Amino acid sequence: MRRAAASLVLLLAAGCSRPAAVPGASAEPLRVMSVNQCTDQIVLALLPPERIASVSWLSRDPAGSLMASAAARVPVNHGQAEEVLAEAPDLVVAGSFTTPALRGMLKRIGWPMIEVDHASSFDDIRRTVRQVAAAVGEPARGEALIAGMDARLAEAARRSVDHPRVAAWDGSGFGAASGTLYDAVLTAAGARNVVREMGGYSYGRPDIETLLKLDPDLIVQGAAVRAGGSLGDEITNHRVVRERWKGRTLRIPQAYYVCGTPMIGEAVLRLQAEMAA
């Protein structure tokens, strides 16, 4: 594969804007390759395994992917140019955080590719699902996924909840600022996000003084994607916090909010149930 990538670089250097091996655009790509953890999940939800060339290796991690079991049924990639050449997909689905070098190279040689922005709201999810669904020739399936998400969000809105005040952070700090998907999930589940009471504060290391001042009903801590301790653990393991919020501390997988996918409706319902337990 390294030789294939080197050959591609030589072709570009020689001024070949579109090597013969590059596929042409197709209304319904037969084989799709996703190179981003978030687009992986949309592709997996839209297409059967036989139409997926590969998804990124991160999609198999249940801590960060709601489609980990589906990802286990298809090959994985590490977002390398060599892999694109070896797999020769009809379409590459990339995210805004996909390596710029890879995206730039694919653009220069004209390889069919779409770039999907990161979703920070439910409206963003609807837009990105429609974008990917149209690109892979499955608009009806895309609308069905959106309808399923909207039905679950509507169910969550109909449920009677106590609307607890919640302090929520991920493995690094308060991450549920207004305008983030994390905040959208909390709000849809019926929680009142106390970070909004902190004015312009959006992201930083949680501390006991801030937590005591906010005095939330519940603490919601995102489970770290990587194994091991986190900054949030230092707070929740503190004696004062353990005693004051005993039985009122909830850990949720970052898969609930790290990516904007139509499965977010299920995550909202699960979080709502866990807050009420």
N, C-alpha and C positions, 0 to 999 in steps of 0.2 A: 504493500500500500504506500510505503514511503516513496518508492520509485514512481508510482502513479502520480503522487502529489508533486514530485519533482518535475515530472513531464508536464504537468499542468502549468507550473510556474514558468517553465521554458517556453511553452506555447504563448503564455501571456507576454513574456519578454519579447518574443518574436513578432508580436503584434497580431496574433490570432485572437480575434475578439470572441469567436464562437467555435471551439473545437468540435469536430464531427461527433464526438461521444456525448455532447450535451443534448438532452432531449428537448423536443419542442413543447410548447405549451399545449395543454389538453383540457377540454371542458370537464372531463371526469378522469383525473389521474388514477391510474391503476395501482401504483405503488407510491405511498406517501412516507416521507421521513420527517420526523419532528426532532428538533435539536434543542428544545427548551422544556423545562419541567412543567411549566404551566400549559403550553400548547400541547404537550404530550397528552394531558388528561382530556383535552377537548377532542383531539384526534382519536384517542382510544374510545371515547364515548360515541363518536360519529361513525367509525369504520370497523368492519370485521377484521380479525387478525391477518387474513390473507391479503388485505390491501395495505397493510402497514409494513414498510420496509424495516423500520426501527423507530424507537423512541429513546430519549436520553436515559442514561443509567439511573439518574436521580428519581425517575418516576416509579422505580421499584421499592423506594423507601416509604413505608406507610406513615412515617412521622411527617413527611412533607407532601405526600400524594394520596388523594382519595381514590385513585385508580391503580393502586399498587398491585392488586391481584390480577387485573387485566394486563398490566405491563409485564407481568411474569410470563405471559403467553406469547410475547413477541420479542424479537431481538432488540438489543440496546446499542446505543452509540455514545461516544464521548465528545460529540460536536466537532470532530476533526474533518478537515478537507479530504484526507485520504479515505475516510469512511464514506463520504458522499460519492467519491469516484468509484469505490468498490461496490457500493450498493446500487448506484445508478438509479435513484428514485425519479419518478416522473415529476414530483413536487417536493420541495423542502419547505417545512413550516418552521419559521424562526420567531423568537421573541425579541423584545426590545433590549433584553439583557444578554442575548446571544453574542458570542465573540464578534466584535466589529470586523476583525480580519477575515473571518469566514464569510460573513455577510457581504463584505466588500468584494471578495474574490468571486463569489457566486454571481454577484451583480455584473462584474466585469466580463465574465464569460457568458452571461445570459442564461444561467441555469434557472429554470422555473422556481420561484421562491416567493412566499408572502411573509411579511413581517407583521407581527401581532403585538400591539401595545399592551403594557401591563394594565390589568383591570383593578380599579380602586372603588368601584361601585357596582350595584346590580345592573344599572344601565350600561356600564362598560362591558359587563359579562354578556349581555344580550348582543351588543355590537360585535364583540370579538367572536362569539359563537357563530353569528351570521356570516362574518367574514371568512372564517375557516370552513364553514359548511358550504358556502358558495364556491370556494376555491377547490374543494374536494368533490364537488358535484353532488352534495347531499343536503340541499336547502330544506327539504321537508323534514329530514331527520333533525336538522338544527332547530327548526321551529318546534318540533316535538320536545326536544331537550329544554328549550326555553319555557314552553308551556308547563312542563313538569316542575321546573324551578319556581315559576310564578305560582303554581298551585300550592307548593309547599310553603312559600312565603305567605300566601294568603291564609293557609291553615294556621301558621304561627301567629298571624295578626288576629285571628278569630279567638285564639285561646285566651282564657282568663289568667293573667299573671300578676304578680305583686309589684312588678317593675322595680326590682332591687337596684340600689346604687352599687355599682361595681367598679373596682380598680383592676385594670387589666394590663398586663405587660407580657412581653415575650421573653426569650432567654437573655436579652441584652438590656432591656429597660422598658419604660412605658411606651408601648407601640400602638395604642389604640386612639391616636389623635383623630380629631374630626377630619373627614375626607379620606380616611383609610378604609380598606375593606374590613379590617379587624373591627373598627368602630361600626361599620354597617351591619356586620354579623351580630354584634352585641345588641345594637338597637333593634334589629329585626327579631331577636330572641326575647325582647321585652326588657332588657337591662337599661339602666341609666348610667352612662359612662362618666365617671367622676373626673376623668382627665379633661373633659370639656369645661369643668369649673376652674381649671388652672390657666385660663386665658390663652396666651400664645405658647404655653408649654406644649411640646409635641413628643419629644423623644429624649430619653436620658436614663441614667442609672436610677433605679428605684431606691428610696431610702426610708428608714423607719419614721423619721420625723415627718416626711411628706405623707406617708400612709396614715399616721395617727391624726394628722391635721385633716385629711380628707374623710377619715372615718367611714369607709364604705361598708355596706351590708355584706358584701362578698368580695373575695379576692379571686380573680381569674388569671391564672398563670399559664402562658403558653409553654408547652413542653418543648424543650430544645430539640432541634433537628439532629444534632450530634449527641452521642452518649457522653455522660459526665455532668459535672456541676455547671451551674450558670449563675449570673449575677442575681437573678431572681431568687434562686435557692438561698442565698445569703440572707434575704429578707424573710422568706417564709419559714426558714429554720430558726430564726431568732426566737428566744424564749417569750418575749413580750407578744410577738405576732402569733406564735403557736397558742398561747393562752387566750388572747383576745379574739382570735378568729378560728378557734377550735371548731371543726365541723363546718366552717364557712369558707374554706379554701378549695378551689376547684382547679384542676389542671386539665387543659385541653390540648390536643395535638395542633401543631402549627399548620397541619394540613387543612384545618378548618378555615384558615384565613390567608395563608401565604400565596395562594393562587386563586384567580377569579375563574371559576368553572361553574357550569350549570348544576353541579352536585352540591353547591353551596346551600341550596334549600334544605337538603338533608342535614347538613351541618348545623343550620339554624335550629331545626327541630330538636336535634340531639342536645345542643347546648341549652335550649329552653327546658328540656326535660331534666337535665342534670342540675340546672339552677333551682328547679322546683323540688328536687329530691330531698 
